[in-house]
Every structure is written in structure tokens, then in C-alpha cells.
Amino acid sequence: MEAVNNEIISRVQQVIANYAELGANAVALSADEDLFARGMSSRASVGVMLGLESEFDIEFPDAMLRRDVFESISSISNAVNNLLNK
């Protein structure tokens, strides 16, 4: 698997800051911190998904619409990277 570049991570952090409704600076979150444990609701995760689709011009397939895909900056960045490299 190809390493995720910093640009993708930075853009993912910005989408999280805009849509996750965490009330925290996404840049200050560690890459593996559980966003749901920090207070992201399932409704907010849908906003994050839609924001990511718009930001990266991608579409998440149904098989990727799982909590573990959206639980951290790292897992989201890996998913985005995989979709961009298909």
C-alpha cells in the first residue's frame, strides 16, 4: 500500500474541522485518535463523508461506509488515498 502524503492528511484534517462538529482543532488531534470518542456523531460522520467526496472528487463505495473507516484521521486518510489510487 502506498504511503499517504501530507497533502491528503492536511486536506482530511480540514474536512474534519469543517464537518465533524468536534469543537476541537482537527490539526491538534492525533492521527489515530478516535473521532467518535471525541464526540463525532454518526450524523456528523455523514457530513465528513460528503465533505471528503467533494474535496477529493471521489465516491465512497457502500463497502467502505463503516465506522472503522471514519474513526480517525489516519483511517480516513488511508481510505481517501486508496480511492484516489484506484
HTML snippet that shows the backbone in 3Dmol.js (N, CA, C, O; Angstrom):
<script src="https://3Dmol.org/build/3Dmol-min.js"></script>
<div id="view" style="width:600px;height:400px;position:relative"></div>
<script>
const pdb = `
ATOM      1  N   MET A   1       0.851  -1.187   0.000  1.00  0.00           N
ATOM      2  CA  MET A   1       0.000   0.000   0.000  1.00  0.00           C
ATOM      3  C   MET A   1       0.885   1.235   0.000  1.00  0.00           C
ATOM      4  O   MET A   1       1.880   1.307   0.721  1.00  0.00           O
ATOM      5  N   GLU A   2       0.509   2.192  -0.812  1.00  0.00           N
ATOM      6  CA  GLU A   2       1.261   3.436  -0.937  1.00  0.00           C
ATOM      7  C   GLU A   2       1.074   4.301   0.308  1.00  0.00           C
ATOM      8  O   GLU A   2      -0.013   4.355   0.883  1.00  0.00           O
ATOM      9  N   ALA A   3       2.148   4.975   0.715  1.00  0.00           N
ATOM     10  CA  ALA A   3       2.076   5.854   1.883  1.00  0.00           C
ATOM     11  C   ALA A   3       1.196   7.063   1.571  1.00  0.00           C
ATOM     12  O   ALA A   3       1.170   7.557   0.444  1.00  0.00           O
ATOM     13  N   VAL A   4       0.488   7.522   2.578  1.00  0.00           N
ATOM     14  CA  VAL A   4      -0.383   8.682   2.426  1.00  0.00           C
ATOM     15  C   VAL A   4       0.479   9.932   2.537  1.00  0.00           C
ATOM     16  O   VAL A   4       1.247  10.081   3.488  1.00  0.00           O
ATOM     17  N   ASN A   5       0.351  10.833   1.561  1.00  0.00           N
ATOM     18  CA  ASN A   5       1.168  12.039   1.620  1.00  0.00           C
ATOM     19  C   ASN A   5       0.550  13.092   2.542  1.00  0.00           C
ATOM     20  O   ASN A   5      -0.636  13.035   2.870  1.00  0.00           O
ATOM     21  N   ASN A   6       1.371  14.039   2.945  1.00  0.00           N
ATOM     22  CA  ASN A   6       0.945  15.056   3.903  1.00  0.00           C
ATOM     23  C   ASN A   6      -0.165  15.951   3.374  1.00  0.00           C
ATOM     24  O   ASN A   6      -0.968  16.463   4.154  1.00  0.00           O
ATOM     25  N   GLU A   7      -0.222  16.146   2.057  1.00  0.00           N
ATOM     26  CA  GLU A   7      -1.285  16.972   1.486  1.00  0.00           C
ATOM     27  C   GLU A   7      -2.648  16.329   1.729  1.00  0.00           C
ATOM     28  O   GLU A   7      -3.603  17.012   2.099  1.00  0.00           O
ATOM     29  N   ILE A   8      -2.735  15.020   1.521  1.00  0.00           N
ATOM     30  CA  ILE A   8      -4.005  14.326   1.771  1.00  0.00           C
ATOM     31  C   ILE A   8      -4.380  14.444   3.245  1.00  0.00           C
ATOM     32  O   ILE A   8      -5.524  14.759   3.572  1.00  0.00           O
ATOM     33  N   ILE A   9      -3.429  14.193   4.126  1.00  0.00           N
ATOM     34  CA  ILE A   9      -3.702  14.277   5.568  1.00  0.00           C
ATOM     35  C   ILE A   9      -4.179  15.677   5.940  1.00  0.00           C
ATOM     36  O   ILE A   9      -5.139  15.825   6.696  1.00  0.00           O
ATOM     37  N   SER A  10      -3.521  16.692   5.420  1.00  0.00           N
ATOM     38  CA  SER A  10      -3.889  18.077   5.712  1.00  0.00           C
ATOM     39  C   SER A  10      -5.297  18.396   5.224  1.00  0.00           C
ATOM     40  O   SER A  10      -6.068  19.052   5.925  1.00  0.00           O
ATOM     41  N   ARG A  11      -5.629  17.939   4.036  1.00  0.00           N
ATOM     42  CA  ARG A  11      -6.966  18.181   3.489  1.00  0.00           C
ATOM     43  C   ARG A  11      -8.020  17.414   4.270  1.00  0.00           C
ATOM     44  O   ARG A  11      -9.118  17.928   4.486  1.00  0.00           O
ATOM     45  N   VAL A  12      -7.712  16.200   4.697  1.00  0.00           N
ATOM     46  CA  VAL A  12      -8.631  15.422   5.537  1.00  0.00           C
ATOM     47  C   VAL A  12      -8.858  16.150   6.863  1.00  0.00           C
ATOM     48  O   VAL A  12      -9.992  16.247   7.331  1.00  0.00           O
ATOM     49  N   GLN A  13      -7.793  16.657   7.461  1.00  0.00           N
ATOM     50  CA  GLN A  13      -7.924  17.403   8.720  1.00  0.00           C
ATOM     51  C   GLN A  13      -8.842  18.609   8.544  1.00  0.00           C
ATOM     52  O   GLN A  13      -9.645  18.909   9.428  1.00  0.00           O
ATOM     53  N   GLN A  14      -8.731  19.296   7.422  1.00  0.00           N
ATOM     54  CA  GLN A  14      -9.572  20.470   7.173  1.00  0.00           C
ATOM     55  C   GLN A  14     -11.035  20.063   7.036  1.00  0.00           C
ATOM     56  O   GLN A  14     -11.918  20.738   7.567  1.00  0.00           O
ATOM     57  N   VAL A  15     -11.297  18.976   6.334  1.00  0.00           N
ATOM     58  CA  VAL A  15     -12.679  18.487   6.190  1.00  0.00           C
ATOM     59  C   VAL A  15     -13.234  18.104   7.569  1.00  0.00           C
ATOM     60  O   VAL A  15     -14.383  18.411   7.884  1.00  0.00           O
ATOM     61  N   ILE A  16     -12.423  17.441   8.376  1.00  0.00           N
ATOM     62  CA  ILE A  16     -12.863  17.068   9.732  1.00  0.00           C
ATOM     63  C   ILE A  16     -13.168  18.326  10.544  1.00  0.00           C
ATOM     64  O   ILE A  16     -14.176  18.384  11.248  1.00  0.00           O
ATOM     65  N   ALA A  17     -12.302  19.324  10.448  1.00  0.00           N
ATOM     66  CA  ALA A  17     -12.524  20.578  11.177  1.00  0.00           C
ATOM     67  C   ALA A  17     -13.837  21.232  10.749  1.00  0.00           C
ATOM     68  O   ALA A  17     -14.533  21.830  11.570  1.00  0.00           O
ATOM     69  N   ASN A  18     -14.173  21.118   9.462  1.00  0.00           N
ATOM     70  CA  ASN A  18     -15.376  21.760   8.929  1.00  0.00           C
ATOM     71  C   ASN A  18     -16.659  20.982   9.192  1.00  0.00           C
ATOM     72  O   ASN A  18     -17.722  21.587   9.330  1.00  0.00           O
ATOM     73  N   TYR A  19     -16.586  19.668   9.265  1.00  0.00           N
ATOM     74  CA  TYR A  19     -17.811  18.861   9.274  1.00  0.00           C
ATOM     75  C   TYR A  19     -18.012  17.936  10.477  1.00  0.00           C
ATOM     76  O   TYR A  19     -19.134  17.489  10.713  1.00  0.00           O
ATOM     77  N   ALA A  20     -16.967  17.636  11.237  1.00  0.00           N
ATOM     78  CA  ALA A  20     -17.097  16.628  12.300  1.00  0.00           C
ATOM     79  C   ALA A  20     -17.795  17.149  13.553  1.00  0.00           C
ATOM     80  O   ALA A  20     -18.178  16.366  14.423  1.00  0.00           O
ATOM     81  N   GLU A  21     -17.962  18.472  13.649  1.00  0.00           N
ATOM     82  CA  GLU A  21     -18.661  19.078  14.794  1.00  0.00           C
ATOM     83  C   GLU A  21     -18.024  18.682  16.126  1.00  0.00           C
ATOM     84  O   GLU A  21     -18.719  18.385  17.098  1.00  0.00           O
ATOM     85  N   LEU A  22     -16.686  18.684  16.152  1.00  0.00           N
ATOM     86  CA  LEU A  22     -15.976  18.281  17.369  1.00  0.00           C
ATOM     87  C   LEU A  22     -15.709  19.439  18.321  1.00  0.00           C
ATOM     88  O   LEU A  22     -15.449  19.221  19.504  1.00  0.00           O
ATOM     89  N   GLY A  23     -15.770  20.650  17.825  1.00  0.00           N
ATOM     90  CA  GLY A  23     -15.439  21.786  18.667  1.00  0.00           C
ATOM     91  C   GLY A  23     -13.970  21.790  19.053  1.00  0.00           C
ATOM     92  O   GLY A  23     -13.579  22.450  20.016  1.00  0.00           O
ATOM     93  N   ALA A  24     -13.159  21.060  18.311  1.00  0.00           N
ATOM     94  CA  ALA A  24     -11.722  20.997  18.570  1.00  0.00           C
ATOM     95  C   ALA A  24     -11.000  21.191  17.248  1.00  0.00           C
ATOM     96  O   ALA A  24     -11.539  20.889  16.183  1.00  0.00           O
ATOM     97  N   ASN A  25      -9.787  21.693  17.325  1.00  0.00           N
ATOM     98  CA  ASN A  25      -8.984  21.881  16.129  1.00  0.00           C
ATOM     99  C   ASN A  25      -8.513  20.515  15.633  1.00  0.00           C
ATOM    100  O   ASN A  25      -7.786  19.813  16.335  1.00  0.00           O
ATOM    101  N   ALA A  26      -8.928  20.141  14.421  1.00  0.00           N
ATOM    102  CA  ALA A  26      -8.588  18.819  13.885  1.00  0.00           C
ATOM    103  C   ALA A  26      -7.084  18.633  13.757  1.00  0.00           C
ATOM    104  O   ALA A  26      -6.590  17.509  13.850  1.00  0.00           O
ATOM    105  N   VAL A  27      -6.357  19.712  13.548  1.00  0.00           N
ATOM    106  CA  VAL A  27      -4.904  19.617  13.427  1.00  0.00           C
ATOM    107  C   VAL A  27      -4.291  19.191  14.764  1.00  0.00           C
ATOM    108  O   VAL A  27      -3.227  18.572  14.796  1.00  0.00           O
ATOM    109  N   ALA A  28      -4.963  19.523  15.860  1.00  0.00           N
ATOM    110  CA  ALA A  28      -4.455  19.178  17.190  1.00  0.00           C
ATOM    111  C   ALA A  28      -4.755  17.733  17.573  1.00  0.00           C
ATOM    112  O   ALA A  28      -4.194  17.217  18.539  1.00  0.00           O
ATOM    113  N   LEU A  29      -5.632  17.082  16.825  1.00  0.00           N
ATOM    114  CA  LEU A  29      -5.952  15.687  17.115  1.00  0.00           C
ATOM    115  C   LEU A  29      -4.816  14.799  16.626  1.00  0.00           C
ATOM    116  O   LEU A  29      -4.213  15.065  15.586  1.00  0.00           O
ATOM    117  N   SER A  30      -4.531  13.748  17.375  1.00  0.00           N
ATOM    118  CA  SER A  30      -3.522  12.805  16.897  1.00  0.00           C
ATOM    119  C   SER A  30      -4.123  11.999  15.748  1.00  0.00           C
ATOM    120  O   SER A  30      -5.342  11.851  15.654  1.00  0.00           O
ATOM    121  N   ALA A  31      -3.268  11.484  14.886  1.00  0.00           N
ATOM    122  CA  ALA A  31      -3.717  10.790  13.678  1.00  0.00           C
ATOM    123  C   ALA A  31      -4.588   9.576  13.985  1.00  0.00           C
ATOM    124  O   ALA A  31      -5.467   9.226  13.198  1.00  0.00           O
ATOM    125  N   ASP A  32      -4.346   8.935  15.124  1.00  0.00           N
ATOM    126  CA  ASP A  32      -5.079   7.711  15.462  1.00  0.00           C
ATOM    127  C   ASP A  32      -6.148   7.911  16.527  1.00  0.00           C
ATOM    128  O   ASP A  32      -6.730   6.939  17.009  1.00  0.00           O
ATOM    129  N   GLU A  33      -6.412   9.151  16.899  1.00  0.00           N
ATOM    130  CA  GLU A  33      -7.422   9.430  17.920  1.00  0.00           C
ATOM    131  C   GLU A  33      -8.818   9.095  17.391  1.00  0.00           C
ATOM    132  O   GLU A  33      -9.154   9.437  16.258  1.00  0.00           O
ATOM    133  N   ASP A  34      -9.623   8.431  18.209  1.00  0.00           N
ATOM    134  CA  ASP A  34     -10.971   8.017  17.827  1.00  0.00           C
ATOM    135  C   ASP A  34     -11.886   9.242  17.790  1.00  0.00           C
ATOM    136  O   ASP A  34     -12.192   9.836  18.824  1.00  0.00           O
ATOM    137  N   LEU A  35     -12.313   9.606  16.588  1.00  0.00           N
ATOM    138  CA  LEU A  35     -13.162  10.788  16.424  1.00  0.00           C
ATOM    139  C   LEU A  35     -14.523  10.602  17.069  1.00  0.00           C
ATOM    140  O   LEU A  35     -15.111  11.567  17.556  1.00  0.00           O
ATOM    141  N   PHE A  36     -15.037   9.368  17.081  1.00  0.00           N
ATOM    142  CA  PHE A  36     -16.327   9.113  17.719  1.00  0.00           C
ATOM    143  C   PHE A  36     -16.209   9.268  19.239  1.00  0.00           C
ATOM    144  O   PHE A  36     -17.126   9.772  19.887  1.00  0.00           O
ATOM    145  N   ALA A  37     -15.085   8.836  19.802  1.00  0.00           N
ATOM    146  CA  ALA A  37     -14.854   9.008  21.246  1.00  0.00           C
ATOM    147  C   ALA A  37     -14.719  10.488  21.599  1.00  0.00           C
ATOM    148  O   ALA A  37     -15.027  10.891  22.720  1.00  0.00           O
ATOM    149  N   ARG A  38     -14.259  11.295  20.645  1.00  0.00           N
ATOM    150  CA  ARG A  38     -14.130  12.741  20.856  1.00  0.00           C
ATOM    151  C   ARG A  38     -15.449  13.470  20.666  1.00  0.00           C
ATOM    152  O   ARG A  38     -15.532  14.676  20.903  1.00  0.00           O
ATOM    153  N   GLY A  39     -16.489  12.745  20.237  1.00  0.00           N
ATOM    154  CA  GLY A  39     -17.818  13.346  20.162  1.00  0.00           C
ATOM    155  C   GLY A  39     -18.427  13.470  18.779  1.00  0.00           C
ATOM    156  O   GLY A  39     -19.495  14.063  18.631  1.00  0.00           O
ATOM    157  N   MET A  40     -17.770  12.922  17.755  1.00  0.00           N
ATOM    158  CA  MET A  40     -18.374  12.985  16.423  1.00  0.00           C
ATOM    159  C   MET A  40     -19.567  12.036  16.374  1.00  0.00           C
ATOM    160  O   MET A  40     -19.443  10.856  16.701  1.00  0.00           O
ATOM    161  N   SER A  41     -20.704  12.549  15.971  1.00  0.00           N
ATOM    162  CA  SER A  41     -21.914  11.725  15.863  1.00  0.00           C
ATOM    163  C   SER A  41     -21.939  11.010  14.514  1.00  0.00           C
ATOM    164  O   SER A  41     -21.191  11.359  13.600  1.00  0.00           O
ATOM    165  N   SER A  42     -22.797  10.019  14.405  1.00  0.00           N
ATOM    166  CA  SER A  42     -22.921   9.327  13.118  1.00  0.00           C
ATOM    167  C   SER A  42     -23.450  10.295  12.064  1.00  0.00           C
ATOM    168  O   SER A  42     -23.085  10.195  10.893  1.00  0.00           O
ATOM    169  N   ARG A  43     -24.306  11.229  12.468  1.00  0.00           N
ATOM    170  CA  ARG A  43     -24.801  12.246  11.539  1.00  0.00           C
ATOM    171  C   ARG A  43     -23.660  13.116  11.036  1.00  0.00           C
ATOM    172  O   ARG A  43     -23.579  13.411   9.844  1.00  0.00           O
ATOM    173  N   ALA A  44     -22.774  13.530  11.947  1.00  0.00           N
ATOM    174  CA  ALA A  44     -21.621  14.344  11.554  1.00  0.00           C
ATOM    175  C   ALA A  44     -20.675  13.552  10.654  1.00  0.00           C
ATOM    176  O   ALA A  44     -20.038  14.125   9.771  1.00  0.00           O
ATOM    177  N   SER A  45     -20.579  12.241  10.871  1.00  0.00           N
ATOM    178  CA  SER A  45     -19.695  11.436  10.029  1.00  0.00           C
ATOM    179  C   SER A  45     -20.195  11.405   8.586  1.00  0.00           C
ATOM    180  O   SER A  45     -19.395  11.301   7.655  1.00  0.00           O
ATOM    181  N   VAL A  46     -21.506  11.494   8.396  1.00  0.00           N
ATOM    182  CA  VAL A  46     -22.060  11.582   7.043  1.00  0.00           C
ATOM    183  C   VAL A  46     -21.628  12.908   6.410  1.00  0.00           C
ATOM    184  O   VAL A  46     -21.284  12.952   5.228  1.00  0.00           O
ATOM    185  N   GLY A  47     -21.648  13.980   7.195  1.00  0.00           N
ATOM    186  CA  GLY A  47     -21.161  15.270   6.707  1.00  0.00           C
ATOM    187  C   GLY A  47     -19.695  15.211   6.330  1.00  0.00           C
ATOM    188  O   GLY A  47     -19.284  15.779   5.319  1.00  0.00           O
ATOM    189  N   VAL A  48     -18.903  14.519   7.145  1.00  0.00           N
ATOM    190  CA  VAL A  48     -17.477  14.339   6.844  1.00  0.00           C
ATOM    191  C   VAL A  48     -17.328  13.582   5.526  1.00  0.00           C
ATOM    192  O   VAL A  48     -16.531  13.972   4.672  1.00  0.00           O
ATOM    193  N   MET A  49     -18.089  12.504   5.359  1.00  0.00           N
ATOM    194  CA  MET A  49     -18.004  11.718   4.131  1.00  0.00           C
ATOM    195  C   MET A  49     -18.348  12.575   2.914  1.00  0.00           C
ATOM    196  O   MET A  49     -17.634  12.543   1.911  1.00  0.00           O
ATOM    197  N   LEU A  50     -19.428  13.332   2.997  1.00  0.00           N
ATOM    198  CA  LEU A  50     -19.825  14.181   1.875  1.00  0.00           C
ATOM    199  C   LEU A  50     -18.785  15.263   1.609  1.00  0.00           C
ATOM    200  O   LEU A  50     -18.504  15.591   0.456  1.00  0.00           O
ATOM    201  N   GLY A  51     -18.215  15.816   2.681  1.00  0.00           N
ATOM    202  CA  GLY A  51     -17.156  16.815   2.530  1.00  0.00           C
ATOM    203  C   GLY A  51     -15.924  16.231   1.858  1.00  0.00           C
ATOM    204  O   GLY A  51     -15.297  16.883   1.023  1.00  0.00           O
ATOM    205  N   LEU A  52     -15.579  15.002   2.222  1.00  0.00           N
ATOM    206  CA  LEU A  52     -14.424  14.331   1.606  1.00  0.00           C
ATOM    207  C   LEU A  52     -14.691  14.050   0.133  1.00  0.00           C
ATOM    208  O   LEU A  52     -13.812  14.234  -0.709  1.00  0.00           O
ATOM    209  N   GLU A  53     -15.905  13.605  -0.174  1.00  0.00           N
ATOM    210  CA  GLU A  53     -16.240  13.326  -1.574  1.00  0.00           C
ATOM    211  C   GLU A  53     -16.120  14.587  -2.415  1.00  0.00           C
ATOM    212  O   GLU A  53     -15.631  14.541  -3.544  1.00  0.00           O
ATOM    213  N   SER A  54     -16.561  15.701  -1.875  1.00  0.00           N
ATOM    214  CA  SER A  54     -16.466  16.976  -2.587  1.00  0.00           C
ATOM    215  C   SER A  54     -15.016  17.452  -2.688  1.00  0.00           C
ATOM    216  O   SER A  54     -14.573  17.868  -3.758  1.00  0.00           O
ATOM    217  N   GLU A  55     -14.287  17.394  -1.591  1.00  0.00           N
ATOM    218  CA  GLU A  55     -12.899  17.873  -1.543  1.00  0.00           C
ATOM    219  C   GLU A  55     -11.991  17.104  -2.493  1.00  0.00           C
ATOM    220  O   GLU A  55     -11.141  17.694  -3.159  1.00  0.00           O
ATOM    221  N   PHE A  56     -12.173  15.782  -2.554  1.00  0.00           N
ATOM    222  CA  PHE A  56     -11.253  14.942  -3.330  1.00  0.00           C
ATOM    223  C   PHE A  56     -11.861  14.441  -4.646  1.00  0.00           C
ATOM    224  O   PHE A  56     -11.194  13.731  -5.399  1.00  0.00           O
ATOM    225  N   ASP A  57     -13.121  14.802  -4.928  1.00  0.00           N
ATOM    226  CA  ASP A  57     -13.818  14.331  -6.132  1.00  0.00           C
ATOM    227  C   ASP A  57     -13.775  12.805  -6.217  1.00  0.00           C
ATOM    228  O   ASP A  57     -13.359  12.226  -7.221  1.00  0.00           O
ATOM    229  N   ILE A  58     -14.216  12.182  -5.134  1.00  0.00           N
ATOM    230  CA  ILE A  58     -14.263  10.721  -5.026  1.00  0.00           C
ATOM    231  C   ILE A  58     -15.662  10.321  -4.578  1.00  0.00           C
ATOM    232  O   ILE A  58     -16.473  11.172  -4.213  1.00  0.00           O
ATOM    233  N   GLU A  59     -15.938   9.020  -4.608  1.00  0.00           N
ATOM    234  CA  GLU A  59     -17.180   8.497  -4.064  1.00  0.00           C
ATOM    235  C   GLU A  59     -16.856   7.266  -3.237  1.00  0.00           C
ATOM    236  O   GLU A  59     -16.198   6.339  -3.710  1.00  0.00           O
ATOM    237  N   PHE A  60     -17.325   7.269  -2.001  1.00  0.00           N
ATOM    238  CA  PHE A  60     -17.113   6.115  -1.134  1.00  0.00           C
ATOM    239  C   PHE A  60     -18.083   5.013  -1.524  1.00  0.00           C
ATOM    240  O   PHE A  60     -19.294   5.233  -1.504  1.00  0.00           O
ATOM    241  N   PRO A  61     -17.582   3.829  -1.881  1.00  0.00           N
ATOM    242  CA  PRO A  61     -18.492   2.715  -2.174  1.00  0.00           C
ATOM    243  C   PRO A  61     -19.163   2.230  -0.892  1.00  0.00           C
ATOM    244  O   PRO A  61     -18.649   2.437   0.207  1.00  0.00           O
ATOM    245  N   ASP A  62     -20.309   1.587  -1.046  1.00  0.00           N
ATOM    246  CA  ASP A  62     -21.061   1.106   0.114  1.00  0.00           C
ATOM    247  C   ASP A  62     -20.201   0.260   1.053  1.00  0.00           C
ATOM    248  O   ASP A  62     -20.360   0.330   2.271  1.00  0.00           O
ATOM    249  N   ALA A  63     -19.302  -0.528   0.498  1.00  0.00           N
ATOM    250  CA  ALA A  63     -18.455  -1.405   1.322  1.00  0.00           C
ATOM    251  C   ALA A  63     -17.552  -0.620   2.269  1.00  0.00           C
ATOM    252  O   ALA A  63     -17.076  -1.167   3.264  1.00  0.00           O
ATOM    253  N   MET A  64     -17.311   0.665   1.966  1.00  0.00           N
ATOM    254  CA  MET A  64     -16.445   1.487   2.825  1.00  0.00           C
ATOM    255  C   MET A  64     -17.243   2.329   3.819  1.00  0.00           C
ATOM    256  O   MET A  64     -16.649   3.062   4.611  1.00  0.00           O
ATOM    257  N   LEU A  65     -18.539   2.244   3.796  1.00  0.00           N
ATOM    258  CA  LEU A  65     -19.364   3.049   4.700  1.00  0.00           C
ATOM    259  C   LEU A  65     -19.495   2.332   6.043  1.00  0.00           C
ATOM    260  O   LEU A  65     -20.566   1.862   6.428  1.00  0.00           O
ATOM    261  N   ARG A  66     -18.356   2.271   6.736  1.00  0.00           N
ATOM    262  CA  ARG A  66     -18.267   1.596   8.034  1.00  0.00           C
ATOM    263  C   ARG A  66     -17.633   2.550   9.045  1.00  0.00           C
ATOM    264  O   ARG A  66     -16.854   3.434   8.690  1.00  0.00           O
ATOM    265  N   ARG A  67     -17.979   2.348  10.287  1.00  0.00           N
ATOM    266  CA  ARG A  67     -17.448   3.185  11.364  1.00  0.00           C
ATOM    267  C   ARG A  67     -15.924   3.182  11.386  1.00  0.00           C
ATOM    268  O   ARG A  67     -15.313   4.232  11.583  1.00  0.00           O
ATOM    269  N   ASP A  68     -15.299   2.021  11.188  1.00  0.00           N
ATOM    270  CA  ASP A  68     -13.837   1.949  11.295  1.00  0.00           C
ATOM    271  C   ASP A  68     -13.136   2.776  10.217  1.00  0.00           C
ATOM    272  O   ASP A  68     -12.007   3.220  10.424  1.00  0.00           O
ATOM    273  N   VAL A  69     -13.782   2.989   9.076  1.00  0.00           N
ATOM    274  CA  VAL A  69     -13.182   3.803   8.009  1.00  0.00           C
ATOM    275  C   VAL A  69     -13.126   5.273   8.432  1.00  0.00           C
ATOM    276  O   VAL A  69     -12.209   5.995   8.041  1.00  0.00           O
ATOM    277  N   PHE A  70     -14.097   5.717   9.225  1.00  0.00           N
ATOM    278  CA  PHE A  70     -14.221   7.129   9.588  1.00  0.00           C
ATOM    279  C   PHE A  70     -13.836   7.429  11.036  1.00  0.00           C
ATOM    280  O   PHE A  70     -14.145   8.509  11.540  1.00  0.00           O
ATOM    281  N   GLU A  71     -13.164   6.491  11.715  1.00  0.00           N
ATOM    282  CA  GLU A  71     -12.927   6.692  13.143  1.00  0.00           C
ATOM    283  C   GLU A  71     -11.704   7.525  13.484  1.00  0.00           C
ATOM    284  O   GLU A  71     -11.582   7.982  14.621  1.00  0.00           O
ATOM    285  N   SER A  72     -10.792   7.740  12.537  1.00  0.00           N
ATOM    286  CA  SER A  72      -9.609   8.548  12.853  1.00  0.00           C
ATOM    287  C   SER A  72      -9.094   9.246  11.603  1.00  0.00           C
ATOM    288  O   SER A  72      -9.450   8.878  10.483  1.00  0.00           O
ATOM    289  N   ILE A  73      -8.263  10.244  11.801  1.00  0.00           N
ATOM    290  CA  ILE A  73      -7.631  10.936  10.677  1.00  0.00           C
ATOM    291  C   ILE A  73      -6.844   9.937   9.851  1.00  0.00           C
ATOM    292  O   ILE A  73      -6.872   9.985   8.621  1.00  0.00           O
ATOM    293  N   SER A  74      -6.154   9.048  10.508  1.00  0.00           N
ATOM    294  CA  SER A  74      -5.337   8.044   9.821  1.00  0.00           C
ATOM    295  C   SER A  74      -6.191   7.110   8.969  1.00  0.00           C
ATOM    296  O   SER A  74      -5.865   6.871   7.806  1.00  0.00           O
ATOM    297  N   SER A  75      -7.279   6.578   9.527  1.00  0.00           N
ATOM    298  CA  SER A  75      -8.117   5.641   8.768  1.00  0.00           C
ATOM    299  C   SER A  75      -8.807   6.335   7.601  1.00  0.00           C
ATOM    300  O   SER A  75      -8.945   5.752   6.526  1.00  0.00           O
ATOM    301  N   ILE A  76      -9.240   7.574   7.804  1.00  0.00           N
ATOM    302  CA  ILE A  76      -9.870   8.330   6.719  1.00  0.00           C
ATOM    303  C   ILE A  76      -8.852   8.628   5.627  1.00  0.00           C
ATOM    304  O   ILE A  76      -9.146   8.468   4.443  1.00  0.00           O
ATOM    305  N   SER A  77      -7.654   9.061   6.018  1.00  0.00           N
ATOM    306  CA  SER A  77      -6.618   9.381   5.037  1.00  0.00           C
ATOM    307  C   SER A  77      -6.235   8.148   4.206  1.00  0.00           C
ATOM    308  O   SER A  77      -6.022   8.248   2.998  1.00  0.00           O
ATOM    309  N   ASN A  78      -6.153   7.006   4.856  1.00  0.00           N
ATOM    310  CA  ASN A  78      -5.852   5.765   4.127  1.00  0.00           C
ATOM    311  C   ASN A  78      -6.960   5.423   3.137  1.00  0.00           C
ATOM    312  O   ASN A  78      -6.684   5.015   2.009  1.00  0.00           O
ATOM    313  N   ALA A  79      -8.206   5.588   3.555  1.00  0.00           N
ATOM    314  CA  ALA A  79      -9.331   5.297   2.673  1.00  0.00           C
ATOM    315  C   ALA A  79      -9.330   6.234   1.465  1.00  0.00           C
ATOM    316  O   ALA A  79      -9.524   5.791   0.333  1.00  0.00           O
ATOM    317  N   VAL A  80      -9.113   7.523   1.707  1.00  0.00           N
ATOM    318  CA  VAL A  80      -9.064   8.502   0.619  1.00  0.00           C
ATOM    319  C   VAL A  80      -7.921   8.160  -0.328  1.00  0.00           C
ATOM    320  O   VAL A  80      -8.090   8.164  -1.547  1.00  0.00           O
ATOM    321  N   ASN A  81      -6.758   7.863   0.241  1.00  0.00           N
ATOM    322  CA  ASN A  81      -5.591   7.508  -0.578  1.00  0.00           C
ATOM    323  C   ASN A  81      -5.896   6.295  -1.464  1.00  0.00           C
ATOM    324  O   ASN A  81      -5.544   6.280  -2.643  1.00  0.00           O
ATOM    325  N   ASN A  82      -6.546   5.289  -0.895  1.00  0.00           N
ATOM    326  CA  ASN A  82      -6.899   4.090  -1.668  1.00  0.00           C
ATOM    327  C   ASN A  82      -7.858   4.424  -2.807  1.00  0.00           C
ATOM    328  O   ASN A  82      -7.714   3.902  -3.912  1.00  0.00           O
ATOM    329  N   LEU A  83      -8.833   5.288  -2.544  1.00  0.00           N
ATOM    330  CA  LEU A  83      -9.795   5.657  -3.575  1.00  0.00           C
ATOM    331  C   LEU A  83      -9.137   6.502  -4.679  1.00  0.00           C
ATOM    332  O   LEU A  83      -9.485   6.371  -5.853  1.00  0.00           O
ATOM    333  N   LEU A  84      -8.209   7.348  -4.309  1.00  0.00           N
ATOM    334  CA  LEU A  84      -7.519   8.194  -5.292  1.00  0.00           C
ATOM    335  C   LEU A  84      -6.585   7.382  -6.179  1.00  0.00           C
ATOM    336  O   LEU A  84      -6.315   7.766  -7.317  1.00  0.00           O
ATOM    337  N   ASN A  85      -6.092   6.264  -5.661  1.00  0.00           N
ATOM    338  CA  ASN A  85      -5.117   5.458  -6.392  1.00  0.00           C
ATOM    339  C   ASN A  85      -5.740   4.251  -7.087  1.00  0.00           C
ATOM    340  O   ASN A  85      -5.017   3.346  -7.505  1.00  0.00           O
ATOM    341  N   LYS A  86      -7.054   4.220  -7.218  1.00  0.00           N
ATOM    342  CA  LYS A  86      -7.718   3.098  -7.911  1.00  0.00           C
ATOM    343  C   LYS A  86      -7.536   3.227  -9.392  1.00  0.00           C
ATOM    344  O   LYS A  86      -8.019   2.385 -10.149  1.00  0.00           O
TER     345      LYS A  86
END
`;
const viewer = $3Dmol.createViewer("view");
viewer.addModel(pdb, "pdb");
viewer.setStyle({}, {cartoon: {color: "spectrum"}});
viewer.zoomTo();
viewer.render();
</script>
